[in-house]
Amino acid sequence: MTKEESNDILMGRLENIGLELWQILPENSVYRERRTVDPRIIPEDEMVYATIRMDEISDGKEVIFEQPTRGLSSRRAQSSESIPTGKTQADFEGAPSNVVFSKNRQEGLKQRRKLLK
C-alpha cells in the first residue's frame, strides 16, 4: 500500500466519525496547532501517530470531546486524550457509547465512570 493510499483510508475513517486530521495529531505538533488538514504536508511520523490514534478510537478507547469555552482558552483544560472539536453535543447524537461529551477531560472521566457503574 502506498503512502497516498494509506492517507486516503485514514482521511475516510476520520470523515466517517466527524473528526479532522489535526485533531488526532500529537499534542506538541506544529501541524496540530495550525490545524493542518492536508496529509501530504504532515511528516510521516506524525501520520503514523494519527493512524495509531485512529485505530485506538476505532477499538473503543475513550474519546473525550471538549466544548468550546469562552474566556480562557480550552487548551488549559486539555490533556492527552482530549480532542477539541468546536461542535455541539447535538452534533454527536447517536455516537458510540465510548464517546463522552464534556467541558474538559476531568469532567468527561467522571461522566464515563458513572456510565460504567
C-alpha positions as CSV (number, residue, x, y, z in Angstrom):
1,M,0.0,0.0,0.0
2,T,1.3,3.4,-0.9
3,K,1.6,6.4,1.5
4,E,-1.2,8.2,-0.5
5,E,-3.5,5.2,-0.3
6,S,-2.9,4.9,3.4
7,N,-3.6,8.6,3.9
8,D,-6.8,8.3,1.8
9,I,-8.0,5.5,4.1
10,L,-7.2,7.4,7.2
11,M,-9.0,10.5,5.9
12,G,-12.1,8.5,5.0
13,R,-12.2,7.0,8.5
14,L,-11.9,10.4,10.1
15,E,-14.7,11.7,7.9
16,N,-16.9,8.9,9.0
17,I,-16.7,9.8,12.6
18,G,-16.6,13.6,12.1
19,L,-13.1,14.4,13.1
20,E,-10.4,16.3,11.2
21,L,-6.8,15.1,10.8
22,W,-5.2,17.8,13.0
23,Q,-7.4,16.6,16.0
24,I,-5.6,13.3,16.2
25,L,-2.0,14.6,15.7
26,P,0.4,14.6,18.6
27,E,-0.3,17.5,21.1
28,N,3.1,19.1,20.6
29,S,2.7,19.1,16.8
30,V,3.0,22.4,15.0
31,Y,0.6,20.9,12.4
32,R,-2.0,20.3,15.1
33,E,-1.5,23.9,16.3
34,R,-2.0,25.2,12.8
35,R,-5.0,22.8,12.3
36,T,-3.5,21.3,9.2
37,V,-5.8,19.0,7.2
38,D,-3.7,18.1,4.2
39,P,-1.9,14.8,4.9
40,R,0.7,15.5,2.1
41,I,2.5,18.2,4.2
42,I,2.5,16.4,7.6
43,P,5.6,14.4,8.4
44,E,5.3,10.6,8.1
45,D,6.0,10.0,11.8
46,E,3.0,12.2,12.8
47,M,0.8,10.5,10.2
48,V,1.8,7.1,11.8
49,Y,0.8,8.5,15.2
50,A,-2.5,9.7,13.7
51,T,-3.2,6.3,12.2
52,I,-2.4,4.6,15.6
53,R,-4.7,7.1,17.4
54,M,-7.5,6.4,14.9
55,D,-7.1,2.6,15.4
56,E,-7.4,3.2,19.2
57,I,-10.5,5.3,18.7
58,S,-12.0,2.6,16.4
59,D,-11.1,-0.1,19.0
60,G,-13.2,1.7,21.6
61,K,-10.6,3.8,23.5
62,E,-12.4,6.6,25.2
63,V,-12.6,9.8,23.2
64,I,-13.5,13.0,25.1
65,F,-14.7,15.9,23.0
66,E,-14.4,19.3,24.7
67,Q,-17.0,22.0,24.2
68,P,-15.5,25.3,23.2
69,T,-15.2,27.7,26.1
70,R,-15.4,31.4,26.4
71,G,-12.7,33.5,28.1
72,L,-9.7,31.3,28.9
73,S,-8.6,29.0,26.2
74,S,-9.8,25.4,26.4
75,R,-6.1,24.4,25.8
76,R,-5.5,24.9,29.5
77,A,-8.1,22.2,30.3
78,Q,-6.8,19.8,27.7
79,S,-4.9,16.6,28.3
80,S,-3.6,14.0,26.0
81,E,-6.9,12.3,25.4
82,S,-9.0,15.4,24.8
83,I,-10.0,16.5,21.3
84,P,-11.4,20.0,20.9
85,T,-13.9,20.0,18.1
86,G,-15.9,23.2,18.2
87,K,-19.0,21.1,17.8
88,T,-22.1,20.9,20.0
89,Q,-23.5,17.9,21.7
90,A,-26.3,17.7,19.2
91,D,-23.7,17.0,16.5
92,F,-22.9,13.7,18.3
93,E,-26.4,12.3,18.7
94,G,-26.2,8.6,18.2
95,A,-22.5,8.5,18.8
96,P,-20.9,5.2,20.0
97,S,-21.1,4.5,23.8
98,N,-17.4,5.2,24.2
99,V,-17.8,8.9,23.3
100,V,-18.3,11.2,26.3
101,F,-19.1,14.9,25.7
102,S,-17.9,17.3,28.4
103,K,-16.4,20.7,29.1
104,N,-13.0,19.1,29.9
105,R,-11.2,15.8,30.4
106,Q,-11.7,15.6,34.2
107,E,-15.5,16.1,33.8
108,G,-15.5,13.6,31.0
109,L,-13.8,10.9,33.0
110,K,-16.3,11.5,35.8
111,Q,-19.2,11.1,33.4
112,R,-17.6,7.9,31.9
113,R,-17.2,6.4,35.4
114,K,-20.9,7.0,36.0
115,L,-21.8,5.3,32.8
116,L,-19.8,2.2,33.6
117,K,-21.4,1.7,37.0
